[in-house]
Amino acid sequence: MKFVLLTFVSCVLLLAGCGGYQAVDIQNGGAGLWRQDVQTVAVPTFDTSSFRRFDEIRLTKAIAQELETRSPYKVAPRETADTLLEGKIVDSRLATISRNLDNAVPQEQLYIVIVDFTWKDLRNGKIIVDRRSFEASSPFYPFLGETDEVGSYLAVEDLAAAIVSEMQSDW
């Protein structure tokens, strides 16, 4: 019984240590990898020049969620925000990785999303981050019944996480 209790307590402590992992030092007011001088970010819907629909809406929502959950910043309306994160999807496309040798039907494909984005300080007009041809991709498997919607969702989620990571302070 003592061994079971000790094992349980050890597991709880281990999980508690892993579950709260963040790159933000809360005790120092959010110090760490994030900018100290920024509190809020406006994230208008990204533009798109791609013919694939709804990626821009999914991406904007995913970025807002990433900012709220992974950073010390709060998403705010442009009128009250310290900074503005805006961008444009310049391309969304599929790339076939492998095909069935018998009938050439795609077995594995990549959904690729490429954006240009800028993070700007609205208080002084300074560009904080400016990235061009920033890309994320995600595989999906049509032979398993997955559609390009699966690839789109995963690629957009990965891209949102990568964009928010780009908003960390330079070393």
N, C-alpha and C positions, 0 to 999 in steps of 0.2 A: 504494500500500500504506500509506503514511504517513497519507493522508487517511482511509482506511478505519479504521485503528487509532485515529486522533484522534476520528472520529465515534463509534466504539464506546465509547471511554472517556467521551466527553461524555454519551452516552445512559445509561451505567451510573451516572455521577454524578448525572444528572438524576433517574433512577428511585430511586436511593438516598435522595436528598433528599425526594422525594414519599412514598416508601413508609413512612418512619418518622414521618410527621406525626401528632402527638398534642397534646392540650391539657394535657399533664402535663409538668412540668419534673422529669425523673428525677434530675438532679444535685442538686436541692434537696429531695430526699426526697418527691417527688410534689407539690410546690407548683404552683400555677397556678390553674386554674378549680375545682379540687376541694377539699373541706374537709380541713384538716390534722388535725383531731381525730378523724376517723373512719377506722377500719381495716377493719371488717367489717360486713356487712349480712346480716340474715336475710330471706329472701323466701319466706314461706309461700304455698301455692297461693291465688291470688285467688279470692274468692267470685264468684258470678254470680247475677243475677236474670233473665238472658236465657234464652230457650228454645233458643238455638243452642248445641249441645254442643261441648265441647272447646276453645273459645276461651280459657277461664280457664287450662287446662293449658298450651296453646301460649304464652299471654302470660307466665305465670310462668317457663317455661323460657327464653323469649326475653329476658326481663329479666335473669335470672341470667347468660346468655351475654353480654349487653351490658355488664353490670357487670364481668365478668371480663376482657373484651377492651378496653373503652373507658375504664375508670376505674381508679384505683389501689386500689379496694376489693376485698375478697375476700368471696365468699358463704360464710356460716357458719351453723351451726344456731342457733336462737333462744337456746339456753342459753348460748352463748359469744359471741354477736354484740354489737357496740357499738350497732347500730341495727336497726330493723325497718321494712321496706317492705311495707305491706299495702294491699290494695285490693279493690274490687268492680267487676265489669263490670255497669254499670247498664242497658246496652242494646247489642244487636248487631242491625243491620238492613241491608236492601238498599234502595237508591234507584236508580231507573231514570233514566239520563241521556238516552239516546236509544232510539228504537224504529224498526223497519223500517216505512216508510210503507205498504207493501202489506198486511202482516199483523199489525202492532203487536207483533211479537216483539221483546223487548229486544235491542238491539245492544251497548249499553254500560251497565254498572251499577256502582254504588259499594257496596262493603262497608264499613259504618261501625261502629266500636266505640267506646263511650263508657265511661269509668271514673271512679270516685272513688278517690283513693289518698292515703295518709299515710305520710310517712317520719318516724319517731320515734326519738329518742335513748333507748335503754333504760337508760342510766346515770343520767339525771336526769329522764326523763319528758317532756322538752321536744319539742314538735312542730317538726321542721326544715322540712318541706314539707307542705302540705296543699292538694290540688287537687280540685275538683269539676267534673264534666262535662268532663273532659279527653278529647279526641277525636282519632281518626285514621281515615283512610279510604283505600281503595285501589280503583282501577278494575279491572274484569275484563270480558271480552268473550264473552258466551254464544254469539254467532253464530260465533265461532271455535272453539267447543267447550269453552271454559273454564267451569268450574263455580264456584259460590260458595265452594268450598274454596280456590280460587286467590285470590280476593279476601280471604277470611278470613286466609290465611297472610300475605299482603302487608300487610294492615292491622295485624295483630298485630305483625309485625316493625317496622313504622313506629311503632306505639304504644310498643313497648318502647324503641326508640331515643329517642323523645321523653320518656318517663318518666325514663330515665337522664340525659338532658340537663337535666331539671328538678332533678336532684340536684347540679348544679354550684353553687358558691358564688355568693351574691348579690354584685353589684358595689357 
